[in-house]
Amino acid sequence: MKSRGRLLLGGLLLAAAQAHAHGPQLMPLVNVPIPPVPGLLDGTDPIVVNQQKAIQLGKALFWDANVGSDGMACGSCHFHAGADRRTKNQLNPGAKSSNPTGQTFDALASGASSGGPNYTLTLADFPRFDYNDPFSKASGIKHSTDDVVASSGTFSGQFNGSSRFIDPNDDCGRSTDPVFHVGGTGTRRVEPRNAPTVINAIFNYRNFWDGRANNVFNGSSPWGDRDPNAGVWVKTNARTVNKVRLHLTNASLASLATGPALSDTEMSCRQRKWPDIGRKLLSRQPLQNQKVHNEDSVLGGLSLSTPGNLQNGLNTTYKQLVMQAFNPKYWAYAGTASNGGGAVFGKSPSGVPYSQMEANFSMFFGLALQLYEATLVSDQAPVDLTQRDPLTHSPTWQGLGYSQAKINTLLAAQISFVANHCNICHGGPTLSVAALALNSALVTPTPGATFGPSYAQIPYGPHALGEKAGAAYSGIGPVISVVTRDNMGSDGAPKLVDLGFANTGVADPSSDPGVGGVDDFGHPLSFADQYVQYLLGNNASLFDPGVNAVRVCDFIVPLSLDFPNYFDPQTFSTDDGLEIDGSREGSLRNQGCANRTYEADVNLVWFIPTVAAANTALAAAPERLAVAKQAVFKIPSLRNIELTGPYMHNGSMATLSQVLEFYGRRGNVDNPLKNFLVDSIALDSQATRDGLIELFKTFTDERVRYERAPFDHPEVTVPNGHPGDNQNATAGNPLNATLATDDYLVIPAVGASGSAQPLPSFDTFLTP
């Protein structure tokens, strides 16, 4: 900076703001913008030409069990408030662990010698990491396991082909899995992480717990610009098609959609490709084996059902929906082979060339699912509908018919929520700072723009997420920042971390790398890791847009100080060698900064280390470039949280009480990357915990609870373990005689008016 005085002034101003606002607050989701995807629906030549048809296509595909190789739909793991509440055959041994125990099933807290495949979970099996005194790690560990409570998926097997019209199951060379079996009888495989809710996921900048569903959709895979082979086929004239790279931003849900349908744990046989799925589905009637309610909010007009007489399927085909929804240049090419006889789009295992529509099916699938899931916004919870303080915009809990005693409880809980720093990670309209694009849009001064209900409008600008620019405390500014720097671990040392991700000490860091993992090409998932490469001058190691645009003026904790004759082992200073942030790109990065709350000095300049200084530090003072990535996971939304158990990335907690006990003991495992705020949480009082649970219930949208539009859905029959238990399973599955037969859970079709029965919480499905 230009002077030490200016730095101190800026720091004092920020400290003053933080003392009052202390992070983003509980804000309404009403009337907030869905992050735009330039080129998808707009312009003279959009990809999608009929949004409503694309939404119909997306909803049908999301719930259709024919998408999977053996009866698994996307909705099979997201049928209960967008999450999975099954309790049988839901254990994974901890396959993400680097320890040998990740390949074996552990003893259970309930006393069972081993859970394993086809085990039925009980309430006594939770929490999965328990202490003798649930509020004190000093009391000693009562029980721990790296086994994960997740979602049962596919039997897997080698893909050989599939029917184009009738058979729902693919032809695969299936056999007993070496891990997932009961006495040699094969069971369905189970995912290595808990399935998070898809409701409100449209606002996440990245998706999956480890962020691998890239913000950029390339049309082919989850990996965005990282995938060198990605692209879609575009018809340029009657005889010519070209493979073109797709680059759609704010399309993480489309990236996500391309993953599970090819996963041999979740939905697919091995080596099945997207054109194979297209070939299987395009000529079919959507949802041909599943009932669709005549009043379905999206599909009702296509349903064959009549009042009181629900029928299977829709009165169209997937091919027709694709043709209606998407620009013809992506599907209208009539040929399948070049003049030389070679397959333009590749061939199926049987040797039959794919068509353009089949070859581009990954794009149709991903974008249609994203457009459907973009309708799943739960913005009618009490926290959205309450009246708000006209100055602070904080919830008053008035206008909801609550008693004064309940209002007092909620006001006290709201204070506790902030005092215990819950809002630092779970603030803003989505109750997660992982909503990077949305949060940045809301704090950008925009004349006339407001959000919230009509009686409690909140203007866009620095104070949109909390008075006195409290959003800055979480690293949120008008420019999307994918990296921040914050204090971590018991020593409080600052580290670079992906914004919207955190390590809260849920499990041993070796049990799952989280964002510390790598993609299919060996590149780090962590944006913070890549930002270090930017500082080092290694631009060839940058794989995601936005990393080279990170601004240090948005960091929670400074990286560099323009102080001569100053030494700090964790911070760069003038004598190390500094350059103005943005000088490499020829543009100052000092406007609208999160770390300059009141715009007190518009000429303030921010610095980064020179390439030479960064490389010197890498060898001599690596703590200055320290990154928090191991066991760091995406911060989930708290919306509808009472319905979306089990909790955490490993499904290790069954109730909200157990979650608060976890935070009350300040995490399960202390490690150098744990967010330091966790160690300052104080939840010893039962009244405080009870109040917080009451507050959490105000995050539930009653439309979600009763499956009312837009949360209604077709029927889906979900594999729910196998006859028998974890000691004996009945063999003789029609897919292969060595596999266990399936039990099923039938989730009935629901129309726009919803169900008469509310969705209960996860723990109610567990026997004591």
URJOBEL-V181588 format. One record per pair of residues at least 12 apart in sequence whose ideal C-beta (glycine too) atoms are under 6 Angstrom apart, sorted by the first residue. I is the first residue (numbers start at 1). J is the second residue. D is the distance in whole Angstrom. If there is no record, write none. Layout:
I/J/D
I/J/D
//
This chain:
1/562/4
1/605/6
2/605/6
4/563/6
6/601/6
6/604/6
10/596/5
13/597/5
13/598/5
13/600/6
14/595/6
14/597/5
17/468/4
17/469/5
17/597/4
18/473/5
20/468/5
21/466/4
21/467/5
21/468/4
21/470/3
22/418/6
22/470/6
23/423/5
23/424/4
23/427/5
23/470/5
23/473/4
23/474/5
24/423/6
24/427/3
24/428/4
24/465/4
24/466/5
24/471/5
24/474/6
25/427/6
25/466/4
26/383/6
26/395/6
27/428/6
27/429/5
27/465/6
28/384/4
28/452/5
29/379/4
29/384/6
29/429/4
30/379/5
30/384/5
30/452/5
30/453/5
31/451/5
32/429/5
32/451/5
34/202/6
34/374/5
35/250/4
35/437/4
37/248/5
37/250/5
37/251/5
47/327/6
48/325/6
49/327/5
50/324/5
50/325/5
53/321/6
53/324/4
53/325/4
54/325/4
54/368/5
54/371/5
55/298/6
55/371/5
55/372/5
56/298/6
57/321/4
57/325/5
57/368/4
58/368/4
58/369/5
58/371/5
58/372/3
59/298/5
59/299/6
59/372/5
60/286/4
60/287/6
61/365/6
62/74/5
62/75/6
62/369/6
62/372/6
63/75/4
63/713/6
63/714/5
63/716/5
64/287/5
66/168/5
67/261/6
68/267/4
69/154/6
69/170/4
69/172/6
69/268/5
69/269/4
70/154/6
70/155/6
70/169/5
72/153/6
72/154/6
72/267/4
73/716/6
75/716/5
76/718/5
77/151/4
77/195/4
78/198/5
79/716/6
79/747/5
81/640/5
81/643/4
81/644/5
81/704/5
81/759/6
82/197/3
82/198/4
82/199/4
83/195/6
83/197/4
83/644/4
84/151/5
84/195/5
85/762/5
85/765/6
86/720/6
87/120/6
87/121/5
87/765/5
87/766/6
88/120/5
88/720/6
88/721/3
89/118/5
89/152/5
89/187/6
89/721/4
90/149/6
90/152/6
91/115/5
91/119/6
91/147/6
92/148/4
92/150/5
92/190/4
92/192/5
93/105/5
93/147/6
94/146/4
94/147/5
94/148/6
94/511/6
95/192/4
96/192/5
96/512/4
97/146/5
97/511/5
98/510/5
99/510/6
101/146/5
105/147/6
106/145/4
106/147/5
108/125/5
109/125/6
109/143/4
110/122/5
110/124/4
110/125/5
116/726/5
117/180/5
117/182/5
117/187/4
118/182/5
118/187/5
118/721/5
118/722/5
118/726/5
118/729/5
119/726/4
121/766/6
122/766/6
122/767/5
123/766/4
123/768/5
126/654/4
127/652/6
127/653/5
127/658/5
128/145/5
128/652/4
129/144/5
129/652/6
129/668/5
130/142/4
130/143/5
134/661/4
135/664/5
135/665/5
136/665/6
137/665/5
146/511/4
148/192/6
148/650/5
148/651/6
149/646/5
149/651/3
150/190/5
150/191/4
150/193/6
150/194/5
150/651/6
151/191/5
151/195/5
152/188/5
152/190/5
153/188/6
153/189/5
153/191/6
153/265/5
153/266/4
154/267/6
155/174/5
155/188/6
155/739/6
156/189/6
156/264/4
157/172/4
157/173/5
157/174/3
157/269/5
158/172/6
158/173/4
158/270/5
159/172/5
159/269/4
159/271/5
159/272/4
160/349/6
161/349/5
161/350/6
162/280/4
164/283/5
170/269/6
172/269/4
174/735/6
174/736/4
176/738/5
177/189/6
182/729/4
185/729/5
185/731/4
185/740/5
186/738/6
186/739/4
187/722/6
187/740/5
188/719/6
189/265/5
191/265/5
191/266/6
193/209/5
193/649/5
194/649/6
194/651/4
196/636/6
197/644/5
198/373/6
199/376/5
199/378/5
200/430/6
200/637/5
200/639/6
202/253/6
202/373/6
202/374/4
203/430/5
203/435/4
203/438/5
204/434/5
205/436/4
205/437/6
206/252/5
207/252/5
207/256/4
209/633/5
209/634/5
209/649/4
210/514/5
210/515/5
210/517/6
210/525/6
211/515/5
211/525/6
211/634/6
212/525/6
213/252/5
213/255/4
213/256/4
214/255/5
215/252/5
216/247/6
216/249/6
217/248/4
217/251/4
217/254/4
217/255/5
218/230/4
218/246/5
219/232/4
219/246/4
219/363/4
220/362/5
221/258/5
222/255/5
222/258/6
222/259/5
223/519/6
226/519/6
226/523/6
226/543/5
231/243/4
231/244/6
231/245/5
232/246/5
232/360/5
232/363/5
233/356/5
233/359/5
233/360/6
234/329/5
235/329/5
235/332/6
235/333/4
241/333/5
250/437/6
253/370/4
253/373/5
254/366/4
254/367/5
254/370/4
257/365/6
257/366/4
257/369/4
258/362/5
258/366/5
274/361/5
274/362/4
275/354/4
275/358/4
275/359/5
277/361/6
278/358/4
278/361/3
279/358/5
281/318/5
282/318/5
282/319/4
284/318/6
285/313/4
286/314/5
286/318/6
287/313/5
287/714/5
288/313/5
289/312/6
290/312/6
290/714/5
290/715/5
291/310/4
291/312/6
291/715/4
291/749/4
292/714/5
292/749/6
293/749/4
293/751/4
294/306/6
295/751/3
295/752/5
296/712/6
296/751/6
297/709/4
297/710/6
297/712/5
297/752/4
302/314/4
302/315/6
302/316/6
310/749/6
322/364/5
330/360/5
331/356/6
331/357/4
333/356/4
336/353/4
336/355/5
337/353/5
345/359/4
375/710/5
378/639/5
378/640/6
378/701/4
378/704/5
380/701/5
380/703/6
381/699/5
381/700/6
381/701/4
382/400/6
382/698/4
383/698/5
383/699/6
386/400/6
387/399/4
388/456/4
392/467/5
393/458/5
397/410/5
409/691/5
409/694/6
410/695/6
412/691/6
413/691/4
413/692/5
413/695/4
416/688/5
420/681/5
421/677/4
424/474/5
425/502/6
425/635/5
426/638/5
428/465/5
430/637/5
431/637/5
431/638/4
431/639/6
432/635/5
432/637/4
433/474/5
433/500/5
434/500/3
434/634/5
434/635/5
436/480/5
437/480/6
439/476/5
440/478/6
440/480/5
442/460/6
442/464/4
443/462/6
443/464/5
443/471/5
443/478/6
444/478/4
445/461/4
446/460/4
469/597/4
472/594/4
472/597/6
475/499/5
475/554/6
475/556/5
475/594/6
476/594/6
477/554/5
477/593/6
477/594/3
478/592/4
481/499/6
481/554/4
482/499/6
482/527/4
482/546/5
483/496/6
483/527/5
483/528/5
483/531/5
483/550/5
484/499/5
484/555/5
484/556/5
485/555/4
485/557/5
485/559/6
486/556/5
486/557/6
487/676/5
488/628/5
488/673/5
489/672/4
489/674/6
490/670/6
492/676/5
494/557/4
494/570/6
495/626/4
495/627/6
495/628/4
496/528/4
496/627/5
497/528/5
497/628/4
498/515/6
498/526/6
498/527/5
498/528/5
500/635/6
501/515/5
501/632/5
501/634/6
502/635/6
502/675/5
503/631/5
503/632/5
503/673/5
503/674/5
504/667/6
504/678/5
505/667/3
505/668/6
505/669/5
505/674/4
506/648/5
506/668/6
507/650/6
508/669/6
509/630/5
509/631/4
509/671/5
513/630/6
514/631/5
514/632/5
514/633/5
515/629/5
515/632/5
516/629/4
516/630/4
523/543/5
526/629/4
527/547/5
528/627/5
529/627/5
529/629/6
530/542/5
530/547/5
531/547/6
531/550/5
532/625/5
534/548/5
535/614/4
536/614/5
536/615/6
537/611/4
551/589/4
552/581/5
552/606/5
552/608/6
553/590/6
553/593/3
553/595/5
553/606/4
554/593/6
554/594/4
560/572/4
560/578/6
560/607/5
560/608/6
561/573/5
562/574/6
562/607/6
570/623/5
570/624/6
572/609/4
576/613/4
577/610/4
577/612/6
577/613/4
578/607/4
579/610/5
580/605/6
581/606/5
581/608/5
590/604/6
590/605/6
590/606/6
628/673/4
630/673/6
633/649/5
638/699/5
639/699/5
640/700/5
640/704/5
641/696/5
641/699/6
642/697/5
642/700/6
642/761/6
643/759/5
645/762/3
646/762/6
647/659/5
654/763/5
655/763/5
656/693/5
656/696/6
660/683/6
660/689/5
663/681/5
663/683/6
664/683/4
666/678/5
666/679/5
666/681/6
705/758/5
705/759/5
706/754/4
706/755/6
706/758/6
707/750/5
707/754/5
707/755/5
708/754/3
709/752/4
712/750/5
712/751/6
712/752/5
713/750/6
714/749/5
715/748/6
715/749/4
716/747/5
717/744/5
717/746/5
718/745/5
719/742/5
720/743/5
720/744/6
720/745/4
721/743/5
722/740/4
722/743/6
723/741/6
723/743/6
//
